Amino acid sequence: MAMNYKSWLLEIDEHIAHLMLNRPEAMNAITPETLHELRTITQYLKDRQDVWVVILQGVGANFSVGMDVNVIGQMMGQDREVFRHNMRGLQDCLDVFEALEKPTIAKIRGYCIGGGLILALCCDFRIAAESANFSVPEVKRGIAVLMGTQRIIRVAGVAAAKEMIMLGERFDAQTALKWGLLHQVAADEALDLTVSNVAEKFAHLPPLTVGIIKRIIQRGGEMNFKDSQLLEIESQVTLLNTEDFKEGVTSFFEKRPPQFKGK
C-alpha cells in the first residue's frame, strides 16, 4: 500500500511503514508545508493499528539538507509576532511526530544537515551509512538553531552540542556516533539491511507495550522522580487486559514463542 503527499511518500508493508521525504530535486530540503504534512501523516499512523514501526528516510541520495533556503530568506524583516507564531507551529509538528507511540527509525544516507538532523533526532533510533555527512551550519548564516538546540543537547550533551552548533562545521558518521547522535553506522551497501533488521525486531514485539514504554521514557524524563514512578504504574494498568499481555505471559509459561496481534 502506497500513499502520496506533496512532500512525502508513505508505503505500508505488513507492520512496517516506510515514510519518505520526497523532494529529491531539492536534496529533500524542508519547508513549512513539509512539516505540516508530517503532522497529518503522524495522526494517520497513530490511528493505523496495523503499523507497528516507522522507518523515516529521504528519497534519493540524501536524508535532508535542512530548511529550504527560501524559507530562511523569508525570515529577514519578518514581523516578530508572526515569526513566533510560525515557529511555534513548526516546533509543534516535530513534537507531535516525536511523541508518536510507535518506534521510529531514521535511515540516514548522504547529507543530514540542520533541520534534517533535527528531524532525525525526533526518531527513536538513528542508523546512518558510513559516508553520511552531518552539520548544524545555521550559525554561519547568523541563525541560532531553531526547533532543535534542546533536542541536540538532550541526545548529545552540552559539550558536544556546543562544538557542533557554535562552530557549525561538518562531521562524519563516526563522529556522530561518538557524540551519541547515532545508534549504528553501517557500510553504505549494508544500510538497508541493517535498518530492516532493526525494524523486523519491532514487528515481532507487542506494539501496545512498545508504545507504552516509549511514553514512559519520553514523558517520565520530564517529570520528577515520584511522578515518573506513578506514570509507570498507570501505564502498565492500561495493558493488563490486553490480548498481547495475556499472550506474553501465557507463552512464557508454555515455553513457546509469543504470537502478538497488537490487541
GIBEL-V51610 format. One record per residue. N is the residue number from 1. RES is the residue in three letters. SS is DSSP state (H for helix, E for strand, C for the rest). NEAR is the number of other ideal C-beta (glycine too) atoms within 10 Angstrom. D_FIRST is the distance of its C-alpha to the first C-alpha in Angstrom with 2 decimals. Layout:
N/RES/SS/NEAR/D_FIRST, N/RES/SS/NEAR/D_FIRST
This chain:
1/MET/C/8/0.00, 2/ALA/E/10/3.81, 3/MET/E/13/6.89, 4/ASN/E/9/10.37, 5/TYR/C/17/13.62, 6/LYS/C/11/17.05, 7/SER/C/20/17.50, 8/TRP/E/19/14.16, 9/LEU/E/15/10.76, 10/LEU/E/19/8.24, 11/GLU/E/14/5.55, 12/ILE/E/17/5.34, 13/ASP/E/12/6.74, 14/GLU/C/12/9.35, 15/HIS/C/21/11.40, 16/ILE/E/18/10.90, 17/ALA/E/25/9.53, 18/HIS/E/17/10.30, 19/LEU/E/24/12.01, 20/MET/E/20/13.74, 21/LEU/E/25/16.82, 22/ASN/C/18/16.64, 23/ARG/C/21/20.32, 24/PRO/H/13/21.44, 25/GLU/H/9/24.25, 26/ALA/H/16/25.72, 27/MET/C/19/25.08, 28/ASN/C/29/22.55, 29/ALA/C/25/25.39, 30/ILE/E/25/24.72, 31/THR/C/18/25.77, 32/PRO/H/16/26.31, 33/GLU/H/13/23.41, 34/THR/H/25/21.18, 35/LEU/H/22/22.35, 36/HIS/H/16/22.22, 37/GLU/H/17/18.55, 38/LEU/H/24/18.12, 39/ARG/H/17/19.93, 40/THR/H/13/17.67, 41/ILE/H/20/14.52, 42/THR/H/23/16.61, 43/GLN/H/13/17.40, 44/TYR/H/14/13.82, 45/LEU/H/19/13.21, 46/LYS/H/15/16.61, 47/ASP/H/8/15.80, 48/ARG/C/14/12.73, 49/GLN/C/12/14.83, 50/ASP/C/11/12.25, 51/VAL/C/21/11.87, 52/TRP/C/24/15.04, 53/VAL/E/23/15.19, 54/VAL/E/26/14.18, 55/ILE/E/24/14.90, 56/LEU/E/26/16.26, 57/GLN/E/24/17.29, 58/GLY/E/26/18.36, 59/VAL/C/15/17.20, 60/GLY/C/16/20.12, 61/ALA/C/11/23.35, 62/ASN/C/24/23.73, 63/PHE/C/31/22.40, 64/SER/E/29/24.31, 65/VAL/C/24/27.89, 66/GLY/C/26/28.15, 67/MET/E/25/29.07, 68/ASP/C/20/29.37, 69/VAL/H/12/33.04, 70/ASN/H/10/33.25, 71/VAL/H/18/32.44, 72/ILE/H/17/35.13, 73/GLY/H/9/37.57, 74/GLN/C/13/37.16, 75/MET/C/15/38.47, 76/MET/C/7/41.96, 77/GLY/C/6/44.19, 78/GLN/C/11/41.54, 79/ASP/C/9/43.00, 80/ARG/H/7/43.02, 81/GLU/H/8/41.69, 82/VAL/H/9/38.86, 83/PHE/H/14/38.02, 84/ARG/H/11/38.15, 85/HIS/H/11/35.93, 86/ASN/H/16/33.28, 87/MET/H/14/33.28, 88/ARG/H/10/33.10, 89/GLY/H/13/30.02, 90/LEU/H/23/28.30, 91/GLN/H/15/29.49, 92/ASP/H/14/28.05, 93/CYS/H/20/24.53, 94/LEU/H/21/24.84, 95/ASP/H/14/26.52, 96/VAL/H/17/23.74, 97/PHE/H/22/21.13, 98/GLU/H/17/23.66, 99/ALA/C/14/24.27, 100/LEU/C/20/20.71, 101/GLU/C/15/21.52, 102/LYS/C/20/18.92, 103/PRO/E/23/19.81, 104/THR/E/23/18.85, 105/ILE/E/24/19.51, 106/ALA/E/28/20.47, 107/LYS/E/26/20.17, 108/ILE/E/32/23.03, 109/ARG/C/23/24.27, 110/GLY/C/21/26.73, 111/TYR/E/23/28.07, 112/CYS/E/32/27.46, 113/ILE/E/24/30.07, 114/GLY/C/27/31.28, 115/GLY/H/28/28.57, 116/GLY/H/28/26.01, 117/LEU/H/26/27.90, 118/ILE/H/24/28.07, 119/LEU/H/28/24.30, 120/ALA/H/29/24.08, 121/LEU/H/20/26.81, 122/CYS/C/23/24.74, 123/CYS/C/21/22.66, 124/ASP/C/19/24.07, 125/PHE/E/20/24.06, 126/ARG/E/27/24.63, 127/ILE/E/25/24.62, 128/ALA/E/31/25.91, 129/ALA/E/22/26.81, 130/GLU/C/15/30.57, 131/SER/C/13/30.86, 132/ALA/C/24/29.16, 133/ASN/E/20/31.49, 134/PHE/E/25/32.07, 135/SER/E/21/34.37, 136/VAL/C/27/35.10, 137/PRO/H/18/37.25, 138/GLU/H/21/37.69, 139/VAL/H/15/41.33, 140/LYS/H/11/42.15, 141/ARG/H/12/41.20, 142/GLY/C/8/43.24, 143/ILE/C/14/40.25, 144/ALA/C/8/40.13, 145/VAL/C/22/36.65, 146/LEU/C/17/34.62, 147/MET/C/22/32.05, 148/GLY/C/22/32.47, 149/THR/H/15/36.02, 150/GLN/H/11/35.91, 151/ARG/H/20/32.60, 152/ILE/H/22/34.19, 153/ILE/H/15/37.36, 154/ARG/H/11/35.59, 155/VAL/H/16/33.82, 156/ALA/H/20/36.44, 157/GLY/C/12/39.68, 158/VAL/H/9/42.28, 159/ALA/H/9/43.88, 160/ALA/H/19/40.78, 161/ALA/H/21/39.49, 162/LYS/H/13/42.82, 163/GLU/H/16/42.74, 164/MET/H/24/39.30, 165/ILE/H/20/39.53, 166/MET/H/11/43.23, 167/LEU/H/14/43.43, 168/GLY/C/17/40.02, 169/GLU/C/14/40.15, 170/ARG/C/14/37.41, 171/PHE/E/18/36.77, 172/ASP/E/15/34.89, 173/ALA/H/24/32.43, 174/GLN/H/13/35.31, 175/THR/H/16/36.99, 176/ALA/H/24/33.85, 177/LEU/H/15/33.70, 178/LYS/H/13/37.40, 179/TRP/C/19/36.96, 180/GLY/C/12/34.25, 181/LEU/C/23/31.51, 182/LEU/C/24/29.51, 183/HIS/C/15/28.98, 184/GLN/E/15/28.70, 185/VAL/E/20/29.36, 186/ALA/E/22/27.97, 187/ALA/C/11/29.11, 188/ASP/H/14/27.02, 189/GLU/H/9/25.82, 190/ALA/H/12/25.01, 191/LEU/H/22/22.99, 192/ASP/H/15/19.50, 193/LEU/H/10/20.83, 194/THR/H/18/22.78, 195/VAL/H/23/19.95, 196/SER/H/15/17.73, 197/ASN/H/13/20.79, 198/VAL/H/17/21.22, 199/ALA/H/23/17.66, 200/GLU/H/13/18.03, 201/LYS/H/11/21.22, 202/PHE/H/21/19.60, 203/ALA/C/16/17.10, 204/HIS/C/12/20.36, 205/LEU/C/18/22.19, 206/PRO/C/23/22.49, 207/PRO/H/23/20.19, 208/LEU/H/21/22.60, 209/THR/H/18/25.45, 210/VAL/H/19/23.85, 211/GLY/H/19/23.14, 212/ILE/H/20/26.75, 213/ILE/H/16/28.10, 214/LYS/H/18/26.45, 215/ARG/H/16/28.02, 216/ILE/H/16/31.36, 217/ILE/H/11/31.42, 218/GLN/H/13/30.52, 219/ARG/H/14/32.48, 220/GLY/H/17/35.25, 221/GLY/C/9/36.04, 222/GLU/C/8/37.01, 223/MET/C/12/39.29, 224/ASN/C/8/42.74, 225/PHE/H/7/43.06, 226/LYS/H/8/44.04, 227/ASP/H/11/41.26, 228/SER/H/15/38.69, 229/GLN/H/12/40.14, 230/LEU/H/11/39.82, 231/LEU/H/16/36.18, 232/GLU/H/14/35.56, 233/ILE/H/8/37.34, 234/GLU/H/11/35.68, 235/SER/H/17/32.21, 236/GLN/H/13/32.92, 237/VAL/H/9/34.28, 238/THR/C/12/30.86, 239/LEU/C/16/29.64, 240/LEU/C/8/32.64, 241/ASN/C/8/31.40, 242/THR/C/18/27.80, 243/GLU/H/13/26.80, 244/ASP/H/19/25.69, 245/PHE/H/18/29.12, 246/LYS/H/13/30.89, 247/GLU/H/16/28.86, 248/GLY/H/17/29.59, 249/VAL/H/11/33.29, 250/THR/H/11/33.60, 251/SER/H/14/31.97, 252/PHE/H/10/34.31, 253/PHE/H/7/37.37, 254/GLU/C/9/36.22, 255/LYS/C/6/35.64, 256/ARG/C/9/32.16, 257/PRO/C/8/28.73, 258/PRO/C/16/26.94, 259/GLN/C/10/23.82, 260/PHE/C/23/22.15, 261/LYS/C/13/19.84, 262/GLY/C/17/19.47, 263/LYS/C/13/21.99
